[in-house]
Amino acid sequence: MKNLSKLSVDIVLLRIIKYTLFSIAVYYILIYLWIVYHRMPYPFELEWIEGGMVDQVQRIVDGNSVYTAPSINFVPFLYPPLYFYLSALVSPLLGGGLLPLRLVSFIASLISFTTIFLIVYDETKSWWASLLSTSLFVASFRITGAWLDIARVDSLFLTLWLLFVFFIRRQKTPSYAILTGLLAAATFLTKQTALIACLPAIFYFLIKNRKYALILLAATTVTIGAVTLALNLASEGWYSYYIFGLLFQQTEWLKTEMVTMWRNDLLIHAPLAILVALFFFANKTNQDRSIYFQWAVISAGALAGTFLTRVKEGGYDNVLLPAYAIISILFGLGLNELMKISKQLETGRKTRMESMIHIACLIQLIILFYNPYEQIPTNADLKAGHELIQFISNFDGNVYIADHGYLSTLAGKKPYAHQSAIWDIVRGNKKSEGKALLRENLNDMIREQLFDVIILDSSWNYCCPKINQYYTKTETIFDEETMGFYPVTGWRRRPTIVYIANRLEQ
């Protein structure tokens, strides 16, 4: 009788734990939607390069070339075109600005959540494991940069890669090979990291199913090759310079990140999920080696892509997205294996083991807790932004806002090259035609005092050499004590220092 009573208590406790876990899992999904609801219409940057993305999309809408010789007028970002052209289709429908680009990213994020759920369900037939793995990924929102809904390429890149993962595991028919190859190509045409993320799985199938892999590889290479050839011809070779050439010129590696990334970015935030993922691999080593190798190569691609972009100078938390996506999937697969083992035990031990498993899941989700209010701009930020637009519009003549060209557009002025895009070209010691052209153009711009006013985020810059010889610092827009108008994620930058051309004071 006593054992029966204890069992009843254990069952009730397990139900309470599962209901609590379910509530927290749903909380993370709902809180993400709540954050997006409040961030989507915000007319200013959530991250300091968002505005540069808008400028690039607007060039497509206006019918101008994107991949062109770099100058102070415009320098493209070193990403392939898919996200920009897709956003350009949406932009006119919504009146331009940041909203269309964010909408593309937000829809992509919902597809990513759905795909993670479907991958885990396809493997486990467990909606519970699928929900928890999806929720784990959504809970990593802040760890991965609070990036999924902003006007950057990463959310679309992740979605396309996850769809690639979903389909490469399924039927090995020619039609599926073509579909998967097109997804791999689309992933690359969104962000070059796909080259690292997709290739291990493709090479694995070259060994396991050569015909399928060759068709897949042909579909990928033909698509990427056709787009590259077309854009190269249209841009007189500048497309390859930005998409391939600049990538290999960036050799500044953060050596400390090569070790600390695994601890600081992954182990500290997802220790229990990683343990469950490792259990999945250990379990499959003995049970089904084909499944083991399939997920090993997919995981290797995701982690290698994350590692190589994280240790490169300029890599921010957003590069962790593929790593957390694969950890979340493996977490769901490992959780299902643990539940299978628990079902083989006698009732009392089964209940206690299930309770321990779900407590571990609960702890893992709690570890990822973040303050959602910190991810949303305040009314003070909004007010500061509108005041800044008025401040800029009051200047006569040409105004160059080096890091936030979209503000010029909002103030009724012309946007110019974004400093981040300039940095991608001029950094490093390697010589290139683009670097020589741009440096000469920037030097001329400053020496000839092309702009009446230049506004920088800080005195450190790549865009304006010798600015102090030809321009005079007159005022600061924000002092160090004023906290408003910083972006909520990414590098904390805002327009600060105002320089006036010396010719205007003569």
Buried (B, 14 or more C-beta within 10 A) or exposed (E): EEEEEEBEEBBEBBEEBBEBBBEBBEBBBEBBEBBBEEBBEBBBBBBBBBBBBBBBBBBBBEEEBBBBBBBBEBBBBBBBBBBBEBBBEBBEEBEBBBBBBBBBBBBBBBBBBBBBBBBBBEBBEBEBBBBBBBBBBBBBBBBBBBBBBBBBBBBBBBBBBBBBBBBBBEEBEEEBBBBBBBBBBBBBBBBBBBBBBBBBBBBBBBEBBEEBBBBBBEBBBBBBEEBBEEBBEEBEEBBBBBBBBBBEBBEEEBEEBEEEBBEEBBEEBBBBBBBBBEBBBEBBEEEEEEBBBBBBBBBBBBBBBBBBBBBBEBBBBBBBBBBBBBBBBBBBBBBBBBBEEBEEEEEBEBBBBBBBBBBBBBEBBEBBEBEBEEBBBEEEBBEBBEEBBEBBBEBEEBBBBBBBBBBBBBBEBEBBBBBBBBBBBBBBEEEBEBBEBBBEBBEEBBEEBBBBBBBBBEEEBBBBBEBEEBBEBEEEBBEEEBEBBBBBBBBEBBBBBBBBBEEEEE
